[in-house]
Amino acid sequence: MADISNDSNDSNGEIDPLDDPNSEVNKIIEYCIDVFTGNTKSAIKRTTYEIMRRPNDAAVYFYRAILFGVIDDLDMAIADYTDAIRFKPNSTYYRGRGDMYSRKGDTDSAIADYMEALRLDPDCEDAQKALAKLSAAGIPVDSHAKIVKKEELDEVTAKMVAGMERNFVLVNGGTFRMGNTAEQDDDCEKDEESFNTVTLCDFYICKYLVTQNLWVRVMGYNPSMFKGDDLPVENVSWYDVQKFIERLNSITGKRYRLPKDAEWEYAARGGSKSNGYEYSGSNNVDDAAWYNVNSGDKVLNECIFEEYLEKDDMDGYIKLLCTNQNRPRPVGTKQPNELGIYDMSGNVWEFVSNCLGDCSSKSHADPTNSTMLSKRMVRGGSCCVVAASCQVFIRNYGDHDCHNIDLGFRLACSPQ
């Protein structure tokens, strides 16, 4: 929320904010009235509206996180604290998220957040008290969640992080039609219908998916089902990804993030260099993507999969995938797109920063979908889906804590 400490009527004849029902001052007063009168749901609606107006403001996510904590919606509280941390890391936000993790019984994550709060502010008494309380309960605090600092990096990890930084591609901003455009199949969901136009600023995106090798170097463990240094990390939830990004930013001093939904699609289409392909980099799915037909031990006929889908026989579909050992493949082994980016069609689904929400047909400048919804959007298709699901406009979604063997991510960042 806005700082109101200096709001006052001045000698220029400006309207007193208290006399303006639309002023930031009155919005904060109304919010406080809702909170102190116990009308938490109304306060949540107000903060949600503010998030829609100011989607990059850490403070409003923080306020809504507190409210979700009041009504015991811990998953949404954690999600909002995570967004607040993403935009402005500080000890208060880490301590608040640690409290939510502690209430959920996830002591490892709680301790990691309390320690990060103390790293940022050694005098954070609330974090000190929380750790002392956990320790008194018999939980070995000192053996959990060691914070990696830049000066502690070994030579191999330092070289790997430096190599990753060289793999970022500058995507020049521009205006494009987003969704089911003329070159795509007409069969689409409502949230895949095209915008009239979407306008984006410049951004950077990594040409490769995050690999297991990088994940292990940063996080110290490998969650993936199919192991391999050059394979994309998978079986990670949105929460896991946010922890990775926070740790990586701590290591590098940078501000990496997930790409926004519109950024992801613009990059997948080839940005300003787009040739209008159906898949990312080609109209031939086998050139561009690892998908259900070609990602297993044998190349299969897609008609077999379609028969299972037509009969709504998902057990049979999954059994076929397992029998054929369909799995993620090493990153960067298919044809890149016009910007030199790999695997934006197929291999693993990719988290983006947006929650799932309907996309209107209006023009947008750097659109951000509703952050009230609990489903996280994923893009790109995977090694387990049909070719049509690898088209550049296709959306899918999952819960914040969803883990799948075909779900990973890539990194983005804004120009400094």
C-alpha positions as CSV (number, residue, x, y, z in Angstrom):
1,M,0.0,0.0,0.0
2,A,1.0,3.6,-0.5
3,D,3.0,5.5,2.2
4,I,0.5,8.0,3.6
5,S,2.8,9.5,6.2
6,N,3.2,12.8,4.2
7,D,-0.4,13.0,2.8
8,S,-1.8,16.4,3.7
9,N,-3.5,19.4,2.2
10,D,-1.0,21.8,0.8
11,S,-1.0,25.5,-0.2
12,N,-1.6,24.6,-3.9
13,G,-5.3,24.1,-3.3
14,E,-5.2,20.3,-4.0
15,I,-8.1,18.2,-2.7
16,D,-7.6,16.6,0.7
17,P,-7.2,12.8,0.1
18,L,-9.8,12.2,2.9
19,D,-12.4,14.0,0.7
20,D,-11.6,11.8,-2.3
21,P,-13.3,8.4,-2.2
22,N,-11.0,7.0,-4.8
23,S,-7.7,8.1,-3.1
24,E,-5.2,5.6,-1.8
25,V,-5.7,6.9,1.7
26,N,-9.4,6.0,1.7
27,K,-8.7,2.6,0.2
28,I,-6.3,1.8,3.0
29,I,-8.8,3.1,5.6
30,E,-11.5,0.9,4.1
31,Y,-9.2,-2.1,4.1
32,C,-8.3,-1.5,7.7
33,I,-12.0,-1.2,8.7
34,D,-12.7,-4.5,7.0
35,V,-9.8,-6.2,8.9
36,F,-10.6,-4.8,12.3
37,T,-14.3,-5.5,12.0
38,G,-13.6,-9.1,11.1
39,N,-14.7,-8.8,7.4
40,T,-11.7,-10.7,6.1
41,K,-13.3,-11.8,2.8
42,S,-14.1,-8.2,1.9
43,A,-10.6,-7.2,2.7
44,I,-9.3,-10.1,0.5
45,K,-11.5,-8.7,-2.4
46,R,-10.0,-5.3,-1.9
47,T,-6.4,-6.5,-1.9
48,T,-7.1,-8.7,-5.0
49,Y,-8.4,-5.6,-6.8
50,E,-5.2,-3.8,-5.8
51,I,-3.1,-6.7,-7.1
52,M,-4.9,-6.4,-10.5
53,R,-4.1,-2.7,-10.5
54,R,-0.5,-3.1,-9.3
55,P,0.6,-6.7,-10.1
56,N,4.3,-5.9,-9.3
57,D,3.8,-4.4,-5.9
58,A,5.1,-6.7,-3.2
59,A,3.2,-5.0,-0.4
60,V,-0.3,-5.8,-1.6
61,Y,0.7,-9.5,-2.0
62,F,2.0,-9.3,1.6
63,Y,-1.3,-7.8,2.9
64,R,-3.3,-10.5,1.2
65,A,-1.0,-13.2,2.5
66,I,-1.8,-12.1,6.0
67,L,-5.5,-12.3,5.3
68,F,-5.3,-15.7,3.8
69,G,-3.4,-16.8,6.9
70,V,-6.3,-15.4,9.0
71,I,-8.8,-17.7,7.3
72,D,-6.3,-20.7,7.3
73,D,-5.9,-20.8,3.6
74,L,-2.2,-21.6,4.0
75,D,-1.5,-22.6,0.4
76,M,-2.8,-19.2,-0.9
77,A,-0.9,-17.4,1.9
78,I,2.3,-19.1,0.9
79,A,1.7,-18.3,-2.7
80,D,1.2,-14.6,-1.9
81,Y,4.3,-14.4,0.4
82,T,6.3,-16.0,-2.5
83,D,5.1,-13.4,-4.9
84,A,6.0,-10.7,-2.4
85,I,9.5,-12.2,-2.0
86,R,9.8,-12.4,-5.8
87,F,9.2,-8.6,-6.2
88,K,11.0,-7.4,-3.0
89,P,12.9,-10.0,-0.9
90,N,13.0,-8.9,2.8
91,S,13.1,-10.5,6.2
92,T,9.4,-9.8,7.0
93,Y,8.1,-11.7,4.0
94,Y,10.4,-14.6,4.6
95,R,9.4,-14.8,8.3
96,G,5.7,-14.6,7.3
97,R,6.1,-17.4,4.8
98,G,8.0,-19.4,7.4
99,D,5.1,-19.1,9.8
100,M,2.7,-20.5,7.1
101,Y,5.0,-23.4,6.4
102,S,5.3,-24.1,10.2
103,R,1.5,-24.1,10.5
104,K,1.4,-26.6,7.6
105,G,3.9,-28.9,9.4
106,D,6.6,-28.3,6.8
107,T,9.4,-27.6,9.2
108,D,12.2,-27.9,6.7
109,S,10.8,-25.1,4.6
110,A,9.9,-23.0,7.7
111,I,13.4,-23.2,9.0
112,A,14.9,-22.3,5.6
113,D,12.7,-19.2,5.5
114,Y,13.5,-18.2,9.1
115,M,17.2,-18.6,8.4
116,E,16.9,-16.5,5.3
117,A,15.0,-13.8,7.3
118,L,17.9,-13.7,9.7
119,R,20.5,-13.6,6.9
120,L,18.7,-10.5,5.6
121,D,18.1,-9.0,9.1
122,P,20.2,-10.6,11.9
123,D,18.0,-8.7,14.4
124,C,14.7,-10.2,13.2
125,E,13.3,-11.2,16.7
126,D,10.3,-13.0,15.3
127,A,12.5,-15.4,13.2
128,Q,14.8,-15.9,16.2
129,K,11.8,-16.8,18.5
130,A,10.3,-19.1,15.8
131,L,13.6,-21.0,15.5
132,A,13.9,-21.2,19.3
133,K,10.4,-22.6,19.5
134,L,11.1,-25.3,16.9
135,S,14.3,-26.2,18.7
136,A,12.5,-26.4,22.0
137,A,10.1,-28.9,20.4
138,G,13.0,-31.2,19.6
139,I,13.5,-30.2,15.9
140,P,17.3,-30.0,15.1
141,V,17.3,-26.5,13.6
142,D,21.0,-26.3,13.0
143,S,21.1,-29.3,10.7
144,H,18.4,-28.0,8.4
145,A,18.3,-25.7,5.4
146,K,21.8,-24.4,5.1
147,I,21.8,-21.1,3.1
148,V,24.2,-21.1,0.2
149,K,26.1,-17.8,-0.1
150,K,28.0,-16.5,-3.1
151,E,31.4,-16.8,-1.4
152,E,30.7,-20.5,-0.6
153,L,30.4,-21.6,-4.2
154,D,32.8,-24.2,-5.4
155,E,34.6,-23.7,-8.7
156,V,32.4,-26.1,-10.7
157,T,29.2,-24.5,-9.5
158,A,30.5,-21.0,-10.2
159,K,31.4,-22.0,-13.8
160,M,28.0,-23.6,-14.3
161,V,26.1,-20.5,-13.1
162,A,28.3,-18.3,-15.3
163,G,27.6,-20.6,-18.3
164,M,23.9,-20.4,-17.6
165,E,24.0,-16.6,-17.6
166,R,25.6,-16.7,-21.1
167,N,22.6,-18.7,-22.4
168,F,20.1,-16.0,-21.9
169,V,18.6,-14.6,-25.1
170,L,17.4,-10.9,-25.4
171,V,13.9,-10.8,-26.7
172,N,13.1,-7.4,-28.1
173,G,9.7,-6.2,-27.1
174,G,6.9,-5.8,-29.5
175,T,3.2,-6.3,-30.2
176,F,1.7,-9.6,-31.3
177,R,-1.5,-11.6,-31.5
178,M,-1.6,-14.1,-28.6
179,G,-3.7,-17.3,-28.6
180,N,-5.2,-19.3,-31.3
181,T,-4.1,-17.3,-34.4
182,A,-4.6,-18.2,-38.0
183,E,-1.8,-20.7,-38.4
184,Q,-3.1,-22.8,-35.4
185,D,-5.8,-25.4,-35.1
186,D,-9.3,-24.0,-34.5
187,D,-10.0,-26.4,-31.6
188,C,-9.2,-24.4,-28.5
189,E,-10.4,-23.6,-25.0
190,K,-11.8,-20.2,-24.0
191,D,-8.5,-19.1,-22.4
192,E,-6.6,-19.9,-25.6
193,E,-8.7,-17.6,-27.8
194,S,-6.6,-14.8,-29.2
195,F,-6.1,-11.4,-27.8
196,N,-6.5,-8.6,-30.3
197,T,-3.0,-7.5,-29.4
198,V,-0.4,-7.9,-26.6
199,T,2.4,-5.5,-26.2
200,L,5.6,-6.4,-24.3
201,C,8.8,-4.7,-23.2
202,D,12.3,-6.2,-23.7
203,F,13.1,-9.2,-21.6
204,Y,15.6,-12.0,-21.4
205,I,14.8,-15.7,-21.4
206,C,17.1,-18.8,-21.2
207,K,17.5,-20.8,-24.4
208,Y,17.5,-24.0,-22.3
209,L,15.2,-25.6,-19.7
210,V,16.7,-25.7,-16.2
211,T,18.7,-28.9,-16.1
212,Q,19.1,-31.4,-13.3
213,N,22.8,-30.6,-13.1
214,L,22.1,-26.9,-12.3
215,W,19.3,-27.7,-9.9
216,V,21.5,-30.1,-7.9
217,R,24.4,-27.6,-7.8
218,V,22.0,-24.9,-6.4
219,M,19.7,-27.0,-4.2
220,G,21.8,-30.0,-3.2
221,Y,19.4,-32.7,-4.2
222,N,17.7,-34.1,-7.3
223,P,13.9,-34.5,-7.3
224,S,13.6,-35.9,-10.8
225,M,12.2,-39.3,-11.7
226,F,14.4,-39.7,-14.8
227,K,18.0,-38.9,-13.8
228,G,20.6,-37.3,-16.0
229,D,22.7,-34.2,-15.8
230,D,21.5,-32.8,-19.2
231,L,17.9,-33.8,-18.7
232,P,15.4,-31.1,-17.7
233,V,14.7,-31.1,-13.9
234,E,11.2,-32.4,-13.4
235,N,8.9,-33.6,-10.6
236,V,9.1,-30.1,-9.1
237,S,6.2,-28.0,-7.8
238,W,5.7,-24.3,-8.2
239,Y,6.8,-23.9,-4.6
240,D,10.0,-25.9,-5.3
241,V,10.7,-23.7,-8.3
242,Q,10.3,-20.5,-6.2
243,K,12.7,-21.8,-3.6
244,F,15.2,-22.6,-6.4
245,I,14.9,-19.1,-7.9
246,E,15.3,-17.5,-4.5
247,R,18.5,-19.5,-3.8
248,L,19.9,-18.8,-7.3
249,N,19.3,-15.1,-6.8
250,S,21.0,-15.3,-3.5
251,I,24.0,-17.0,-5.1
252,T,24.2,-14.7,-8.1
253,G,22.9,-11.4,-6.9
254,K,20.6,-11.3,-9.9
255,R,16.8,-11.2,-10.1
256,Y,15.8,-14.3,-12.1
257,R,12.2,-15.3,-12.3
258,L,9.7,-17.3,-14.3
259,P,8.6,-15.8,-17.6
260,K,5.2,-14.3,-17.7
261,D,2.6,-16.1,-19.8
262,A,2.7,-13.5,-22.6
263,E,6.5,-13.4,-22.5
264,W,6.6,-17.2,-22.8
265,E,4.3,-17.3,-25.8
266,Y,6.0,-14.4,-27.6
267,A,9.4,-16.1,-27.2
268,A,8.0,-19.5,-28.3
269,R,6.6,-17.9,-31.4
270,G,10.0,-16.4,-32.2
271,G,9.4,-12.8,-31.1
272,S,9.9,-10.2,-33.7
273,K,11.6,-12.8,-35.9
274,S,8.5,-15.1,-36.0
275,N,7.8,-17.1,-39.1
276,G,4.3,-18.0,-37.8
277,Y,5.0,-21.7,-37.1
278,E,2.5,-24.0,-35.5
279,Y,5.1,-25.3,-33.1
280,S,8.1,-23.4,-31.6
281,G,10.5,-23.3,-34.6
282,S,8.8,-25.5,-37.1
283,N,5.5,-26.7,-38.6
284,N,6.9,-30.2,-38.3
285,V,6.3,-31.4,-34.7
286,D,9.1,-34.0,-34.9
287,D,11.7,-31.3,-35.7
288,A,10.7,-29.1,-32.8
289,A,9.4,-31.4,-30.0
290,W,9.8,-34.4,-27.9
291,Y,6.2,-35.6,-27.5
292,N,4.3,-38.9,-27.0
293,V,5.1,-40.4,-30.4
294,N,8.9,-39.9,-30.4
295,S,10.0,-39.7,-26.7
296,G,10.0,-43.4,-25.8
297,D,12.0,-46.4,-26.7
298,K,10.0,-46.9,-29.9
299,V,8.5,-44.4,-32.3
300,L,4.7,-44.9,-32.0
301,N,1.7,-44.0,-34.2
302,E,-0.2,-41.2,-32.7
303,C,-3.5,-42.9,-33.7
304,I,-2.9,-45.4,-30.9
305,F,-2.9,-42.6,-28.3
306,E,-5.9,-40.9,-29.9
307,E,-7.9,-44.2,-29.6
308,Y,-7.3,-44.2,-25.9
309,L,-8.3,-40.5,-25.6
310,E,-11.5,-41.0,-27.6
311,K,-12.5,-43.8,-25.3
312,D,-11.5,-41.7,-22.3
313,D,-9.2,-44.5,-21.2
314,M,-6.5,-42.7,-19.4
315,D,-5.3,-45.8,-17.7
316,G,-4.6,-47.4,-21.0
317,Y,-2.9,-44.2,-22.3
318,I,-0.6,-44.0,-19.2
319,K,0.2,-47.8,-19.4
320,L,1.3,-47.3,-23.0
321,L,3.5,-44.4,-22.0
322,C,5.1,-46.5,-19.2
323,T,5.5,-49.6,-21.4
324,N,7.3,-47.5,-24.1
325,Q,9.4,-45.6,-21.5
326,N,8.3,-42.2,-22.7
327,R,10.5,-39.7,-20.8
328,P,12.1,-36.3,-20.9
329,R,15.1,-36.0,-23.2
330,P,18.3,-34.0,-23.0
331,V,17.8,-30.3,-23.4
332,G,18.7,-28.6,-26.7
333,T,18.5,-31.7,-28.9
334,K,15.7,-30.6,-31.1
335,Q,15.6,-27.8,-33.6
336,P,15.7,-24.3,-32.0
337,N,13.2,-21.6,-32.9
338,E,13.8,-18.3,-34.6
339,L,15.4,-16.8,-31.5
340,G,17.7,-19.8,-30.9
341,I,15.5,-21.1,-28.0
342,Y,15.1,-24.9,-27.5
343,D,12.3,-27.1,-26.2
344,M,9.5,-24.6,-26.1
345,S,7.3,-27.3,-27.7
346,G,7.4,-30.6,-25.9
347,N,9.9,-32.3,-23.6
348,V,8.4,-30.9,-20.3
349,W,5.6,-28.5,-19.5
350,E,6.9,-25.2,-18.2
351,F,5.7,-23.1,-15.3
352,V,5.0,-19.5,-16.0
353,S,4.4,-16.8,-13.4
354,N,0.7,-16.4,-14.0
355,C,-2.2,-18.1,-12.4
356,L,-4.8,-19.7,-14.7
357,G,-7.4,-17.2,-15.8
358,D,-9.5,-16.4,-18.8
359,C,-7.9,-14.2,-21.4
360,S,-10.1,-11.5,-22.8
361,S,-10.1,-10.4,-26.4
362,K,-9.0,-6.9,-25.6
363,S,-5.7,-5.3,-26.2
364,H,-3.2,-5.6,-23.4
365,A,0.1,-4.1,-22.4
366,D,2.2,-6.7,-20.6
367,P,-0.9,-8.6,-19.3
368,T,-1.0,-10.4,-16.0
369,N,-3.9,-12.8,-15.3
370,S,-5.9,-13.0,-12.1
371,T,-3.7,-13.9,-9.1
372,M,-6.8,-14.9,-7.0
373,L,-7.0,-18.3,-8.7
374,S,-5.2,-21.3,-7.2
375,K,-4.1,-23.0,-10.4
376,R,-0.7,-22.3,-11.8
377,M,-0.4,-22.0,-15.6
378,V,2.0,-24.2,-17.5
379,R,2.9,-24.0,-21.2
380,G,4.6,-25.9,-24.1
381,G,3.4,-29.5,-23.9
382,S,5.6,-32.5,-23.0
383,C,7.0,-35.9,-23.8
384,C,3.7,-37.4,-22.6
385,V,1.1,-35.5,-24.7
386,V,-0.2,-35.5,-28.2
387,A,1.3,-33.2,-30.9
388,A,-1.6,-30.7,-30.7
389,S,-0.8,-30.0,-27.0
390,C,2.7,-28.8,-28.1
391,Q,1.3,-25.9,-30.2
392,V,2.6,-22.5,-29.1
393,F,-0.8,-21.2,-27.9
394,I,-1.8,-24.2,-25.7
395,R,-2.3,-23.7,-22.0
396,N,-2.5,-26.2,-19.2
397,Y,-2.5,-25.8,-15.4
398,G,-1.7,-27.5,-12.1
399,D,-1.9,-26.9,-8.4
400,H,0.8,-25.0,-6.6
401,D,2.1,-28.2,-5.1
402,C,1.6,-30.4,-8.2
403,H,4.6,-32.7,-9.0
404,N,4.7,-34.5,-12.4
405,I,7.5,-36.3,-14.3
406,D,6.9,-34.0,-17.3
407,L,6.8,-30.7,-15.5
408,G,9.8,-28.3,-15.3
409,F,10.6,-24.7,-16.1
410,R,13.0,-22.2,-17.6
411,L,14.2,-18.9,-16.3
412,A,13.7,-15.3,-17.4
413,C,14.7,-11.9,-16.2
414,S,14.1,-8.2,-17.0
415,P,16.9,-5.9,-18.3
416,Q,18.8,-4.3,-15.5
